[in-house]
Amino acid sequence: MALPMSQLHAVVSTALNVAATLTAEIVLQAARALTGLAPRQVRVEEDPDWGPTYVITLDVKASEALRINLELQKTLPGVPVVVEWTGPTDISNDELLERQVEIAHAGGFRARETGGIDVVKEVTQQRDRWPI
Amino acid sequence: MAYLDTNLLLSHYFAEDPNHPYAARLMETLRRRGEERRVSLLTLVELYAYISRRIGALKLPPHYARLSQEEKVAPYLYTC
């Protein structure tokens, strides 16, 4: 039996919400197993480009939060997991960036080009503008 | 030793580029062979110029959501 479009939309939306809730529970359990701590908060943020993103807040310092984030991201590749911390930021900004890159990479996340890309053309044009 | 040009690094990074499959295959071959890979300062400048010019059209993974606009260029340089 075919559903009217409005009902179909509602069914798909409900299914996606259920899937996101289940995934949030998996992320929560994985975080508990890794840290032995109960996360302060787990929330699901809908990202227009990447879908549901799971944001966990832990009462730890930055270096520990990023270590846990890396482990979680290795455990759950393809599921965007971001760990926030309430403790002190005990690492430099450069180190923070390096760790975030490592975490995104572990999950298989790379930036996406949205406007169409032709690297050879772009780089050639750029070089043509430079003085010799 | 292999010298890596800007074109190769960017094509390797961006799956949307038409040359990405070739670049990815080449990089994987170099990695498997254990070949030493080098870039020049000029290449880093070109990478930075390209990415900072296109930053508005790029969709960064949510892991970088809290970075400032200026900081958002850095992950590309680390990853490339």
N, CA and C atoms of all chains as a GROMACS GRO file, in nm:
protein
  636
    1MET      N    1   0.085  -0.120   0.000
    1MET     CA    2   0.000   0.000   0.000
    1MET      C    3   0.089   0.125   0.000
    2ALA      N    4   0.060   0.215  -0.092
    2ALA     CA    5   0.141   0.337  -0.098
    2ALA      C    6   0.088   0.439   0.003
    3LEU      N    7   0.184   0.504   0.068
    3LEU     CA    8   0.146   0.609   0.164
    3LEU      C    9   0.143   0.744   0.096
    4PRO      N   10   0.053   0.834   0.140
    4PRO     CA   11   0.060   0.970   0.088
    4PRO      C   12   0.195   1.033   0.128
    5MET      N   13   0.239   1.128   0.049
    5MET     CA   14   0.371   1.187   0.069
    5MET      C   15   0.391   1.242   0.211
    6SER      N   16   0.286   1.306   0.265
    6SER     CA   17   0.300   1.367   0.398
    6SER      C   18   0.324   1.259   0.505
    7GLN      N   19   0.251   1.147   0.491
    7GLN     CA   20   0.268   1.037   0.588
    7GLN      C   21   0.404   0.971   0.572
    8LEU      N   22   0.443   0.955   0.446
    8LEU     CA   23   0.573   0.893   0.418
    8LEU      C   24   0.685   0.976   0.483
    9HIS      N   25   0.671   1.106   0.470
    9HIS     CA   26   0.770   1.197   0.527
    9HIS      C   27   0.776   1.179   0.678
   10ALA      N   28   0.660   1.168   0.740
   10ALA     CA   29   0.654   1.152   0.886
   10ALA      C   30   0.716   1.019   0.928
   11VAL      N   31   0.688   0.912   0.851
   11VAL     CA   32   0.741   0.779   0.885
   11VAL      C   33   0.894   0.780   0.874
   12VAL      N   34   0.945   0.838   0.766
   12VAL     CA   35   1.091   0.844   0.746
   12VAL      C   36   1.155   0.926   0.857
   13SER      N   37   1.091   1.039   0.890
   13SER     CA   38   1.142   1.127   0.994
   13SER      C   39   1.148   1.054   1.129
   14THR      N   40   1.042   0.978   1.161
   14THR     CA   41   1.039   0.902   1.286
   14THR      C   42   1.150   0.797   1.287
   15ALA      N   43   1.164   0.727   1.174
   15ALA     CA   44   1.267   0.623   1.165
   15ALA      C   45   1.406   0.682   1.186
   16LEU      N   46   1.430   0.800   1.128
   16LEU     CA   47   1.561   0.864   1.142
   16LEU      C   48   1.584   0.906   1.288
   17ASN      N   49   1.477   0.955   1.353
   17ASN     CA   50   1.489   0.994   1.494
   17ASN      C   51   1.521   0.874   1.582
   18VAL      N   52   1.454   0.762   1.553
   18VAL     CA   53   1.478   0.640   1.631
   18VAL      C   54   1.622   0.595   1.610
   19ALA      N   55   1.668   0.600   1.484
   19ALA     CA   56   1.806   0.558   1.453
   19ALA      C   57   1.906   0.648   1.527
   20ALA      N   58   1.879   0.780   1.528
   20ALA     CA   59   1.970   0.873   1.596
   20ALA      C   60   1.970   0.847   1.746
   21THR      N   61   1.853   0.818   1.803
   21THR     CA   62   1.844   0.791   1.948
   21THR      C   63   1.921   0.664   1.982
   22LEU      N   64   1.906   0.560   1.898
   22LEU     CA   65   1.978   0.435   1.922
   22LEU      C   66   2.129   0.456   1.913
   23THR      N   67   2.169   0.533   1.811
   23THR     CA   68   2.312   0.559   1.794
   23THR      C   69   2.365   0.639   1.913
   24ALA      N   70   2.286   0.734   1.962
   24ALA     CA   71   2.327   0.813   2.079
   24ALA      C   72   2.349   0.720   2.198
   25GLU      N   73   2.264   0.620   2.212
   25GLU     CA   74   2.278   0.524   2.323
   25GLU      C   75   2.407   0.443   2.306
   26ILE      N   76   2.436   0.405   2.181
   26ILE     CA   77   2.560   0.329   2.154
   26ILE      C   78   2.682   0.416   2.188
   27VAL      N   79   2.676   0.543   2.147
   27VAL     CA   80   2.786   0.636   2.175
   27VAL      C   81   2.803   0.652   2.326
   28LEU      N   82   2.690   0.665   2.395
   28LEU     CA   83   2.693   0.681   2.541
   28LEU      C   84   2.757   0.559   2.607
   29GLN      N   85   2.716   0.440   2.566
   29GLN     CA   86   2.770   0.317   2.625
   29GLN      C   87   2.920   0.304   2.596
   30ALA      N   88   2.957   0.338   2.472
   30ALA     CA   89   3.100   0.330   2.434
   30ALA      C   90   3.181   0.429   2.518
   31ALA      N   91   3.126   0.548   2.540
   31ALA     CA   92   3.196   0.649   2.621
   31ALA      C   93   3.210   0.600   2.764
   32ARG      N   94   3.105   0.539   2.817
   32ARG     CA   95   3.111   0.485   2.955
   32ARG      C   96   3.216   0.375   2.965
   33ALA      N   97   3.217   0.287   2.865
   33ALA     CA   98   3.312   0.176   2.868
   33ALA      C   99   3.456   0.228   2.861
   34LEU      N  100   3.477   0.331   2.784
   34LEU     CA  101   3.613   0.383   2.766
   34LEU      C  102   3.661   0.464   2.886
   35THR      N  103   3.569   0.536   2.947
   35THR     CA  104   3.612   0.630   3.052
   35THR      C  105   3.585   0.578   3.192
   36GLY      N  106   3.487   0.490   3.205
   36GLY     CA  107   3.445   0.448   3.338
   36GLY      C  108   3.365   0.558   3.407
   37LEU      N  109   3.338   0.665   3.334
   37LEU     CA  110   3.264   0.779   3.389
   37LEU      C  111   3.128   0.790   3.322
   38ALA      N  112   3.037   0.849   3.393
   38ALA     CA  113   2.909   0.882   3.329
   38ALA      C  114   2.924   1.018   3.264
   39PRO      N  115   2.906   1.027   3.132
   39PRO     CA  116   2.916   1.158   3.068
   39PRO      C  117   2.816   1.256   3.129
   40ARG      N  118   2.859   1.380   3.136
   40ARG     CA  119   2.770   1.484   3.189
   40ARG      C  120   2.648   1.498   3.098
   41GLN      N  121   2.673   1.488   2.967
   41GLN     CA  122   2.563   1.507   2.873
   41GLN      C  123   2.598   1.442   2.739
   42VAL      N  124   2.499   1.385   2.673
   42VAL     CA  125   2.515   1.342   2.534
   42VAL      C  126   2.401   1.405   2.457
   43ARG      N  127   2.434   1.481   2.355
   43ARG     CA  128   2.325   1.541   2.278
   43ARG      C  129   2.348   1.515   2.128
   44VAL      N  130   2.240   1.515   2.055
   44VAL     CA  131   2.247   1.492   1.911
   44VAL      C  132   2.221   1.625   1.842
   45GLU      N  133   2.319   1.670   1.764
   45GLU     CA  134   2.302   1.794   1.688
   45GLU      C  135   2.287   1.758   1.541
   46GLU      N  136   2.188   1.814   1.478
   46GLU     CA  137   2.165   1.783   1.335
   46GLU      C  138   2.250   1.878   1.251
   47ASP      N  139   2.346   1.822   1.180
   47ASP     CA  140   2.431   1.903   1.093
   47ASP      C  141   2.378   1.889   0.950
   48PRO      N  142   2.354   2.002   0.882
   48PRO     CA  143   2.294   1.992   0.749
   48PRO      C  144   2.381   1.915   0.649
   49ASP      N  145   2.510   1.911   0.671
   49ASP     CA  146   2.600   1.843   0.576
   49ASP      C  147   2.641   1.703   0.620
   50TRP      N  148   2.643   1.680   0.750
   50TRP     CA  149   2.699   1.554   0.800
   50TRP      C  150   2.596   1.470   0.874
   51GLY      N  151   2.473   1.518   0.885
   51GLY     CA  152   2.370   1.441   0.955
   51GLY      C  153   2.384   1.452   1.106
   52PRO      N  154   2.327   1.353   1.180
   52PRO     CA  155   2.332   1.362   1.326
   52PRO      C  156   2.477   1.356   1.377
   53THR      N  157   2.510   1.452   1.464
   53THR     CA  158   2.643   1.457   1.525
   53THR      C  159   2.625   1.436   1.674
   54TYR      N  160   2.704   1.349   1.732
   54TYR     CA  161   2.688   1.312   1.873
   54TYR      C  162   2.792   1.387   1.956
   55VAL      N  163   2.742   1.476   2.041
   55VAL     CA  164   2.830   1.561   2.121
   55VAL      C  165   2.823   1.514   2.267
   56ILE      N  166   2.938   1.474   2.319
   56ILE     CA  167   2.945   1.422   2.456
   56ILE      C  168   3.022   1.523   2.541
   57THR      N  169   2.970   1.553   2.657
   57THR     CA  170   3.041   1.641   2.749
   57THR      C  171   3.093   1.558   2.866
   58LEU      N  172   3.224   1.567   2.890
   58LEU     CA  173   3.285   1.491   2.999
   58LEU      C  174   3.351   1.585   3.099
   59ASP      N  175   3.353   1.544   3.224
   59ASP     CA  176   3.419   1.623   3.327
   59ASP      C  177   3.566   1.583   3.337
   60VAL      N  178   3.638   1.610   3.232
   60VAL     CA  179   3.782   1.577   3.228
   60VAL      C  180   3.856   1.695   3.164
   61LYS      N  181   3.990   1.687   3.165
   61LYS     CA  182   4.067   1.793   3.099
   61LYS      C  183   4.074   1.766   2.948
   62ALA      N  184   4.120   1.866   2.875
   62ALA     CA  185   4.116   1.860   2.728
   62ALA      C  186   4.192   1.740   2.672
   63SER      N  187   4.314   1.715   2.723
   63SER     CA  188   4.394   1.607   2.666
   63SER      C  189   4.324   1.473   2.682
   64GLU      N  190   4.258   1.453   2.795
   64GLU     CA  191   4.187   1.328   2.820
   64GLU      C  192   4.062   1.320   2.731
   65ALA      N  193   3.992   1.431   2.718
   65ALA     CA  194   3.872   1.433   2.633
   65ALA      C  195   3.908   1.399   2.488
   66LEU      N  196   4.020   1.453   2.442
   66LEU     CA  197   4.058   1.428   2.302
   66LEU      C  198   4.106   1.283   2.283
   67ARG      N  199   4.170   1.229   2.387
   67ARG     CA  200   4.212   1.088   2.378
   67ARG      C  201   4.087   0.999   2.367
   68ILE      N  202   3.988   1.029   2.450
   68ILE     CA  203   3.864   0.951   2.448
   68ILE      C  204   3.790   0.970   2.315
   69ASN      N  205   3.792   1.093   2.267
   69ASN     CA  206   3.728   1.124   2.138
   69ASN      C  207   3.791   1.039   2.026
   70LEU      N  208   3.924   1.028   2.029
   70LEU     CA  209   3.994   0.948   1.927
   70LEU      C  210   3.953   0.801   1.937
   71GLU      N  211   3.949   0.749   2.058
   71GLU     CA  212   3.911   0.608   2.077
   71GLU      C  213   3.767   0.585   2.029
   72LEU      N  214   3.678   0.679   2.066
   72LEU     CA  215   3.538   0.666   2.024
   72LEU      C  216   3.525   0.671   1.872
   73GLN      N  217   3.600   0.761   1.811
   73GLN     CA  218   3.590   0.777   1.667
   73GLN      C  219   3.647   0.656   1.593
   74LYS      N  220   3.748   0.592   1.655
   74LYS     CA  221   3.800   0.467   1.597
   74LYS      C  222   3.698   0.354   1.611
   75THR      N  223   3.626   0.356   1.724
   75THR     CA  224   3.525   0.253   1.750
   75THR      C  225   3.403   0.272   1.660
   76LEU      N  226   3.372   0.398   1.631
   76LEU     CA  227   3.251   0.429   1.554
   76LEU      C  228   3.285   0.507   1.427
   77PRO      N  229   3.358   0.446   1.333
   77PRO     CA  230   3.392   0.520   1.211
   77PRO      C  231   3.266   0.558   1.132
   78GLY      N  232   3.266   0.675   1.077
   78GLY     CA  233   3.153   0.720   0.997
   78GLY      C  234   3.042   0.786   1.079
   79VAL      N  235   3.051   0.774   1.212
   79VAL     CA  236   2.953   0.840   1.300
   79VAL      C  237   3.024   0.961   1.362
   80PRO      N  238   2.982   1.084   1.330
   80PRO     CA  239   3.054   1.198   1.385
   80PRO      C  240   3.036   1.212   1.536
   81VAL      N  241   3.144   1.196   1.610
   81VAL     CA  242   3.142   1.206   1.756
   81VAL      C  243   3.235   1.319   1.798
   82VAL      N  244   3.183   1.411   1.876
   82VAL     CA  245   3.263   1.524   1.925
   82VAL      C  246   3.258   1.522   2.077
   83VAL      N  247   3.375   1.520   2.142
   83VAL     CA  248   3.379   1.522   2.288
   83VAL      C  249   3.417   1.661   2.335
   84GLU      N  250   3.335   1.716   2.422
   84GLU     CA  251   3.366   1.845   2.485
   84GLU      C  252   3.409   1.818   2.629
   85TRP      N  253   3.481   1.913   2.687
   85TRP     CA  254   3.531   1.892   2.823
   85TRP      C  255   3.498   2.013   2.911
   86THR      N  256   3.481   1.984   3.042
   86THR     CA  257   3.454   2.091   3.136
   86THR      C  258   3.580   2.127   3.216
   87GLY      N  259   3.682   2.040   3.207
   87GLY     CA  260   3.806   2.065   3.280
   87GLY      C  261   3.894   2.165   3.207
   88PRO      N  262   4.018   2.183   3.256
   88PRO     CA  263   4.107   2.281   3.195
   88PRO      C  264   4.158   2.237   3.058
   89THR      N  265   4.188   2.335   2.975
   89THR     CA  266   4.250   2.306   2.844
   89THR      C  267   4.401   2.302   2.868
   90ASP      N  268   4.454   2.180   2.878
   90ASP     CA  269   4.593   2.164   2.920
   90ASP      C  270   4.687   2.139   2.802
   91ILE      N  271   4.644   2.172   2.682
   91ILE     CA  272   4.730   2.155   2.564
   91ILE      C  273   4.730   2.284   2.483
   92SER      N  274   4.833   2.298   2.398
   92SER     CA  275   4.843   2.421   2.318
   92SER      C  276   4.740   2.418   2.205
   93ASN      N  277   4.720   2.533   2.143
   93ASN     CA  278   4.624   2.543   2.033
   93ASN      C  279   4.668   2.455   1.915
   94ASP      N  280   4.799   2.453   1.888
   94ASP     CA  281   4.852   2.370   1.778
   94ASP      C  282   4.824   2.222   1.804
   95GLU      N  283   4.849   2.182   1.928
   95GLU     CA  284   4.827   2.042   1.964
   95GLU      C  285   4.679   2.006   1.953
   96LEU      N  286   4.596   2.101   1.993
   96LEU     CA  287   4.452   2.082   1.985
   96LEU      C  288   4.409   2.057   1.840
   97LEU      N  289   4.461   2.140   1.750
   97LEU     CA  290   4.429   2.125   1.607
   97LEU      C  291   4.476   1.989   1.555
   98GLU      N  292   4.599   1.952   1.591
   98GLU     CA  293   4.654   1.824   1.544
   98GLU      C  294   4.568   1.708   1.590
   99ARG      N  295   4.527   1.713   1.717
   99ARG     CA  296   4.444   1.605   1.772
   99ARG      C  297   4.308   1.600   1.701
  100GLN      N  298   4.251   1.718   1.674
  100GLN     CA  299   4.119   1.720   1.608
  100GLN      C  300   4.129   1.661   1.467
  101VAL      N  301   4.240   1.692   1.399
  101VAL     CA  302   4.261   1.636   1.265
  101VAL      C  303   4.272   1.484   1.275
  102GLU      N  304   4.346   1.437   1.375
  102GLU     CA  305   4.365   1.293   1.394
  102GLU      C  306   4.229   1.225   1.420
  103ILE      N  307   4.146   1.290   1.501
  103ILE     CA  308   4.015   1.234   1.535
  103ILE      C  309   3.926   1.228   1.410
  104ALA      N  310   3.919   1.338   1.337
  104ALA     CA  311   3.835   1.341   1.216
  104ALA      C  312   3.883   1.236   1.117
  105HIS      N  313   4.014   1.223   1.104
  105HIS     CA  314   4.073   1.126   1.011
  105HIS      C  315   4.038   0.983   1.054
  106ALA      N  316   4.045   0.957   1.185
  106ALA     CA  317   4.014   0.823   1.236
  106ALA      C  318   3.871   0.783   1.204
  107GLY      N  319   3.782   0.883   1.199
  107GLY     CA  320   3.642   0.853   1.168
  107GLY      C  321   3.613   0.852   1.019
  108GLY      N  322   3.716   0.881   0.938
  108GLY     CA  323   3.698   0.882   0.793
  108GLY      C  324   3.635   1.010   0.742
  109PHE      N  325   3.650   1.120   0.819
  109PHE     CA  326   3.588   1.246   0.778
  109PHE      C  327   3.689   1.338   0.711
  110ARG      N  328   3.651   1.389   0.597
  110ARG     CA  329   3.732   1.486   0.525
  110ARG      C  330   3.640   1.600   0.482
  111ALA      N  331   3.701   1.715   0.462
  111ALA     CA  332   3.621   1.828   0.413
  111ALA      C  333   3.566   1.796   0.274
  112ARG      N  334   3.452   1.853   0.245
  112ARG     CA  335   3.392   1.833   0.113
  112ARG      C  336   3.389   1.965   0.038
  113GLU      N  337   3.418   1.956  -0.090
  113GLU     CA  338   3.404   2.072  -0.180
  113GLU      C  339   3.261   2.076  -0.227
  114THR      N  340   3.199   2.192  -0.220
  114THR     CA  341   3.059   2.197  -0.259
  114THR      C  342   3.036   2.270  -0.391
  115GLY      N  343   3.133   2.351  -0.431
  115GLY     CA  344   3.111   2.435  -0.548
  115GLY      C  345   3.167   2.377  -0.678
  116GLY      N  346   3.197   2.247  -0.680
  116GLY     CA  347   3.262   2.190  -0.798
  116GLY      C  348   3.410   2.224  -0.793
  117ILE      N  349   3.494   2.131  -0.828
  117ILE     CA  350   3.638   2.154  -0.812
  117ILE      C  351   3.715   2.097  -0.931
  118ASP      N  352   3.812   2.175  -0.976
  118ASP     CA  353   3.906   2.127  -1.078
  118ASP      C  354   4.043   2.178  -1.034
  119VAL      N  355   4.112   2.096  -0.961
  119VAL     CA  356   4.237   2.138  -0.897
  119VAL      C  357   4.339   2.188  -1.000
  120VAL      N  358   4.356   2.114  -1.109
  120VAL     CA  359   4.459   2.152  -1.209
  120VAL      C  360   4.430   2.293  -1.260
  121LYS      N  361   4.303   2.319  -1.293
  121LYS     CA  362   4.266   2.450  -1.346
  121LYS      C  363   4.292   2.560  -1.242
  122GLU      N  364   4.248   2.535  -1.120
  122GLU     CA  365   4.262   2.635  -1.013
  122GLU      C  366   4.408   2.668  -0.986
  123VAL      N  367   4.490   2.564  -0.974
  123VAL     CA  368   4.632   2.587  -0.942
  123VAL      C  369   4.702   2.655  -1.059
  124THR      N  370   4.669   2.616  -1.181
  124THR     CA  371   4.730   2.680  -1.298
  124THR      C  372   4.695   2.829  -1.302
  125GLN      N  373   4.568   2.859  -1.279
  125GLN     CA  374   4.525   3.000  -1.278
  125GLN      C  375   4.599   3.079  -1.171
  126GLN      N  376   4.613   3.017  -1.056
  126GLN     CA  377   4.682   3.083  -0.945
  126GLN      C  378   4.828   3.112  -0.983
  127ARG      N  379   4.892   3.014  -1.047
  127ARG     CA  380   5.033   3.032  -1.084
  127ARG      C  381   5.049   3.139  -1.192
  128ASP      N  382   4.949   3.147  -1.280
  128ASP     CA  383   4.956   3.248  -1.387
  128ASP      C  384   4.950   3.390  -1.332
  129ARG      N  385   4.888   3.404  -1.215
  129ARG     CA  386   4.876   3.538  -1.155
  129ARG      C  387   5.002   3.581  -1.081
  130TRP      N  388   5.087   3.486  -1.050
  130TRP     CA  389   5.206   3.519  -0.972
  130TRP      C  390   5.314   3.581  -1.060
  131PRO      N  391   5.385   3.682  -1.007
  131PRO     CA  392   5.497   3.737  -1.084
  131PRO      C  393   5.612   3.637  -1.092
  132ILE      N  394   5.681   3.634  -1.205
  132ILE     CA  395   5.794   3.540  -1.221
  132ILE      C  396   5.921   3.601  -1.161
  133MET      N  397   6.301   0.893  -0.357
  133MET     CA  398   6.230   1.006  -0.298
  133MET      C  399   6.132   1.065  -0.400
  134ALA      N  400   6.014   1.102  -0.352
  134ALA     CA  401   5.914   1.161  -0.443
  134ALA      C  402   5.881   1.303  -0.398
  135TYR      N  403   5.880   1.394  -0.493
  135TYR     CA  404   5.839   1.531  -0.463
  135TYR      C  405   5.690   1.542  -0.493
  136LEU      N  406   5.614   1.591  -0.397
  136LEU     CA  407   5.468   1.600  -0.413
  136LEU      C  408   5.428   1.743  -0.446
  137ASP      N  409   5.362   1.758  -0.558
  137ASP     CA  410   5.321   1.891  -0.603
  137ASP      C  411   5.182   1.924  -0.545
  138THR      N  412   5.152   2.055  -0.549
  138THR     CA  413   5.024   2.104  -0.495
  138THR      C  414   4.905   2.032  -0.561
  139ASN      N  415   4.910   2.018  -0.694
  139ASN     CA  416   4.799   1.953  -0.766
  139ASN      C  417   4.770   1.814  -0.709
  140LEU      N  418   4.876   1.739  -0.690
  140LEU     CA  419   4.861   1.601  -0.642
  140LEU      C  420   4.801   1.600  -0.501
  141LEU      N  421   4.852   1.685  -0.414
  141LEU     CA  422   4.803   1.686  -0.275
  141LEU      C  423   4.656   1.726  -0.268
  142LEU      N  424   4.620   1.828  -0.344
  142LEU     CA  425   4.480   1.873  -0.341
  142LEU      C  426   4.387   1.769  -0.405
  143SER      N  427   4.430   1.712  -0.516
  143SER     CA  428   4.347   1.609  -0.581
  143SER      C  429   4.332   1.488  -0.490
  144HIS      N  430   4.437   1.456  -0.418
  144HIS     CA  431   4.431   1.344  -0.325
  144HIS      C  432   4.333   1.373  -0.211
  145TYR      N  433   4.336   1.496  -0.163
  145TYR     CA  434   4.251   1.532  -0.049
  145TYR      C  435   4.103   1.537  -0.087
  146PHE      N  436   4.073   1.602  -0.201
  146PHE     CA  437   3.933   1.626  -0.236
  146PHE      C  438   3.878   1.515  -0.327
  147ALA      N  439   3.789   1.435  -0.270
  147ALA     CA  440   3.731   1.324  -0.347
  147ALA      C  441   3.648   1.375  -0.464
  148GLU      N  442   3.609   1.504  -0.460
  148GLU     CA  443   3.524   1.560  -0.566
  148GLU      C  444   3.603   1.599  -0.690
  149ASP      N  445   3.735   1.604  -0.680
  149ASP     CA  446   3.816   1.643  -0.796
  149ASP      C  447   3.819   1.529  -0.897
  150PRO      N  448   3.812   1.562  -1.029
  150PRO     CA  449   3.811   1.454  -1.129
  150PRO      C  450   3.937   1.366  -1.125
  151ASN      N  451   4.049   1.421  -1.080
  151ASN     CA  452   4.173   1.342  -1.077
  151ASN      C  453   4.196   1.268  -0.945
  152HIS      N  454   4.096   1.276  -0.856
  152HIS     CA  455   4.115   1.215  -0.723
  152HIS      C  456   4.152   1.066  -0.730
  153PRO      N  457   4.084   0.985  -0.813
  153PRO     CA  458   4.118   0.841  -0.812
  153PRO      C  459   4.264   0.816  -0.849
  154TYR      N  460   4.315   0.894  -0.946
  154TYR     CA  461   4.456   0.874  -0.988
  154TYR      C  462   4.551   0.918  -0.876
  155ALA      N  463   4.518   1.035  -0.816
  155ALA     CA  464   4.602   1.088  -0.709
  155ALA      C  465   4.603   0.992  -0.590
  156ALA      N  466   4.486   0.940  -0.556
  156ALA     CA  467   4.476   0.848  -0.441
  156ALA      C  468   4.557   0.722  -0.468
  157ARG      N  469   4.549   0.672  -0.593
  157ARG     CA  470   4.623   0.550  -0.627
  157ARG      C  471   4.773   0.574  -0.618
  158LEU      N  472   4.815   0.689  -0.670
  158LEU     CA  473   4.958   0.722  -0.668
  158LEU      C  474   5.010   0.736  -0.525
  159MET      N  475   4.933   0.806  -0.441
  159MET     CA  476   4.976   0.825  -0.302
  159MET      C  477   4.982   0.691  -0.228
  160GLU      N  478   4.886   0.605  -0.258
  160GLU     CA  479   4.883   0.475  -0.192
  160GLU      C  480   5.004   0.391  -0.237
  161THR      N  481   5.038   0.400  -0.366
  161THR     CA  482   5.155   0.327  -0.416
  161THR      C  483   5.282   0.375  -0.346
  162LEU      N  484   5.296   0.507  -0.333
  162LEU     CA  485   5.415   0.563  -0.268
  162LEU      C  486   5.421   0.518  -0.122
  163ARG      N  487   5.304   0.518  -0.058
  163ARG     CA  488   5.300   0.478   0.083
  163ARG      C  489   5.339   0.331   0.099
  164ARG      N  490   5.283   0.246   0.010
  164ARG     CA  491   5.313   0.102   0.018
  164ARG      C  492   5.460   0.074  -0.004
  165ARG      N  493   5.521   0.148  -0.097
  165ARG     CA  494   5.663   0.126  -0.127
  165ARG      C  495   5.754   0.184  -0.017
  166GLY      N  496   5.696   0.259   0.073
  166GLY     CA  497   5.777   0.322   0.177
  166GLY      C  498   5.863   0.433   0.121
  167GLU      N  499   5.819   0.490   0.012
  167GLU     CA  500   5.894   0.596  -0.056
  167GLU      C  501   5.895   0.724   0.030
  168GLU      N  502   6.008   0.787   0.040
  168GLU     CA  503   6.015   0.914   0.111
  168GLU      C  504   5.942   1.020   0.030
  169ARG      N  505   5.852   1.097   0.096
  169ARG     CA  506   5.773   1.197   0.026
  169ARG      C  507   5.806   1.336   0.079
  170ARG      N  508   5.831   1.426  -0.013
  170ARG     CA  509   5.870   1.562   0.027
  170ARG      C  510   5.781   1.667  -0.038
  171VAL      N  511   5.765   1.778   0.032
  171VAL     CA  512   5.699   1.895  -0.028
  171VAL      C  513   5.792   2.015  -0.010
  172SER      N  514   5.768   2.119  -0.090
  172SER     CA  515   5.849   2.241  -0.076
  172SER      C  516   5.768   2.347  -0.004
  173LEU      N  517   5.836   2.451   0.037
  173LEU     CA  518   5.767   2.563   0.101
  173LEU      C  519   5.668   2.627   0.004
  174LEU      N  520   5.706   2.632  -0.124
  174LEU     CA  521   5.617   2.690  -0.225
  174LEU      C  522   5.484   2.611  -0.230
  175THR      N  523   5.495   2.481  -0.220
  175THR     CA  524   5.375   2.397  -0.220
  175THR      C  525   5.286   2.431  -0.100
  176LEU      N  526   5.348   2.450   0.016
  176LEU     CA  527   5.269   2.485   0.136
  176LEU      C  528   5.200   2.620   0.116
  177VAL      N  529   5.271   2.713   0.055
  177VAL     CA  530   5.212   2.845   0.030
  177VAL      C  531   5.092   2.830  -0.066
  178GLU      N  532   5.111   2.749  -0.169
  178GLU     CA  533   5.002   2.728  -0.266
  178GLU      C  534   4.882   2.660  -0.201
  179LEU      N  535   4.909   2.563  -0.116
  179LEU     CA  536   4.800   2.494  -0.046
  179LEU      C  537   4.723   2.594   0.040
  180TYR      N  538   4.799   2.673   0.114
  180TYR     CA  539   4.736   2.771   0.202
  180TYR      C  540   4.653   2.870   0.121
  181ALA      N  541   4.710   2.916   0.010
  181ALA     CA  542   4.639   3.015  -0.074
  181ALA      C  543   4.509   2.955  -0.128
  182TYR      N  544   4.519   2.833  -0.177
  182TYR     CA  545   4.401   2.768  -0.236
  182TYR      C  546   4.291   2.751  -0.132
  183ILE      N  547   4.331   2.694  -0.017
  183ILE     CA  548   4.231   2.660   0.084
  183ILE      C  549   4.171   2.785   0.147
  184SER      N  550   4.252   2.884   0.174
  184SER     CA  551   4.197   3.005   0.237
  184SER      C  552   4.104   3.078   0.139
  185ARG      N  553   4.131   3.067   0.007
  185ARG     CA  554   4.043   3.130  -0.091
  185ARG      C  555   3.908   3.057  -0.099
  186ARG      N  556   3.911   2.925  -0.079
  186ARG     CA  557   3.791   2.844  -0.098
  186ARG      C  558   3.718   2.810   0.033
  187ILE      N  559   3.769   2.861   0.142
  187ILE     CA  560   3.720   2.814   0.272
  187ILE      C  561   3.568   2.828   0.287
  188GLY      N  562   3.511   2.932   0.225
  188GLY     CA  563   3.366   2.951   0.237
  188GLY      C  564   3.286   2.844   0.166
  189ALA      N  565   3.345   2.782   0.063
  189ALA     CA  566   3.272   2.680  -0.015
  189ALA      C  567   3.300   2.539   0.036
  190LEU      N  568   3.380   2.527   0.139
  190LEU     CA  569   3.416   2.394   0.188
  190LEU      C  570   3.330   2.357   0.308
  191LYS      N  571   3.295   2.231   0.314
  191LYS     CA  572   3.219   2.181   0.429
  191LYS      C  573   3.314   2.101   0.517
  192LEU      N  574   3.346   2.159   0.630
  192LEU     CA  575   3.437   2.091   0.722
  192LEU      C  576   3.362   1.991   0.810
  193PRO      N  577   3.427   1.881   0.847
  193PRO     CA  578   3.362   1.787   0.939
  193PRO      C  579   3.324   1.858   1.070
  194PRO      N  580   3.220   1.808   1.138
  194PRO     CA  581   3.171   1.877   1.258
  194PRO      C  582   3.275   1.886   1.370
  195HIS      N  583   3.380   1.807   1.360
  195HIS     CA  584   3.486   1.811   1.462
  195HIS      C  585   3.552   1.949   1.469
  196TYR      N  586   3.543   2.024   1.358
  196TYR     CA  587   3.611   2.153   1.352
  196TYR      C  588   3.513   2.270   1.371
  197ALA      N  589   3.391   2.238   1.412
  197ALA     CA  590   3.287   2.342   1.419
  197ALA      C  591   3.324   2.458   1.511
  198ARG      N  592   3.402   2.428   1.613
  198ARG     CA  593   3.432   2.533   1.711
  198ARG      C  594   3.559   2.612   1.678
  199LEU      N  595   3.620   2.584   1.565
  199LEU     CA  596   3.740   2.660   1.526
  199LEU      C  597   3.699   2.794   1.465
  200SER      N  598   3.788   2.893   1.480
  200SER     CA  599   3.761   3.022   1.415
  200SER      C  600   3.784   3.006   1.264
  201GLN      N  601   3.735   3.104   1.189
  201GLN     CA  602   3.747   3.097   1.042
  201GLN      C  603   3.895   3.085   1.000
  202GLU      N  604   3.980   3.156   1.072
  202GLU     CA  605   4.124   3.154   1.039
  202GLU      C  606   4.184   3.016   1.070
  203GLU      N  607   4.142   2.960   1.183
  203GLU     CA  608   4.196   2.829   1.224
  203GLU      C  609   4.150   2.717   1.132
  204LYS      N  610   4.037   2.739   1.063
  204LYS     CA  611   3.981   2.631   0.982
  204LYS      C  612   4.069   2.594   0.863
  205VAL      N  613   4.164   2.677   0.829
  205VAL     CA  614   4.256   2.645   0.720
  205VAL      C  615   4.354   2.536   0.764
  206ALA      N  616   4.389   2.538   0.892
  206ALA     CA  617   4.495   2.450   0.942
  206ALA      C  618   4.470   2.301   0.921
  207PRO      N  619   4.347   2.250   0.948
  207PRO     CA  620   4.330   2.107   0.932
  207PRO      C  621   4.366   2.056   0.793
  208TYR      N  622   4.344   2.136   0.692
  208TYR     CA  623   4.377   2.092   0.556
  208TYR      C  624   4.528   2.074   0.541
  209LEU      N  625   4.600   2.170   0.597
  209LEU     CA  626   4.746   2.164   0.582
  209LEU      C  627   4.801   2.042   0.656
  210TYR      N  628   4.744   2.011   0.772
  210TYR     CA  629   4.788   1.892   0.846
  210TYR      C  630   4.755   1.766   0.766
  211THR      N  631   4.635   1.766   0.708
  211THR     CA  632   4.587   1.643   0.644
  211THR      C  633   4.651   1.621   0.508
  212CYS      N  634   4.667   1.729   0.430
  212CYS     CA  635   4.729   1.714   0.298
  212CYS      C  636   4.870   1.656   0.314
   0.00000   0.00000   0.00000
